[in-house]
Amino acid sequence: MNEKRYAIVLDTRRCIDCKACTVACKAENHVPLGRENHRNWVTEEEVRGQYPNLGQSFTPGQCMHCANAPCKKVCPTSATGRSPEGIITVDDNRCIGCKYCMTACPYDARYYNEEIGAVDKCTFCQHRILAGRVPACVDTCPTKVRVFGDINDPTSEAAKLLAKYPHRVIKASLGTKPHLFYLI
């Protein structure tokens, strides 16, 4: 039987930039108030078209939980690790705050959390997954942009979406093998 491999599939056509995902993430993971750096975000794309026929897209982002994670390779204390399900983690007790991992991450998905004295990032809300729940950002999205699941399980909704629809990953040419998939 295949090992679990968690991922998030995103349908950006559904994103309305409500920021529910970022607020839920900050609340769930105790991200310090007032921080611009956080565990997930929504990027506004350029407005396209001509008035009155205008459109705009939004691209949610977070740690990509790369199969070939550059952040893991550069950590001098092995504070950055990988769970058996592929979740990239940070052990804040081992982190010395050198920020090498922040520099190595091509997605700018890490920040230094002064309150814990360590680098912090998205963990797919690993504590929620262990309790049989989905990440807070997935749970709170009113338009269901994000679908979380085990992509090695063909019966999971995430695997079904990847099998059914064309998709892309961000910065594929870097060879990081990210596990956030964007439907095309």
Salt bridges, closest charged atoms under 4 A:
ASP11 OD1 - ARG13 NE 2.91
ASP11 OD2 - ARG14 NE 3.42
ASP17 OD1 - LYS19 NZ 2.44
GLU28 OE2 - HIS127 NE2 2.71
GLU28 OE1 - ARG128 NH1 3.16
GLU114 OE1 - ARG35 NH1 2.95
ASP120 OD1 - ARG39 NH2 2.67
ASP139 OD2 - ARG128 NH2 2.89
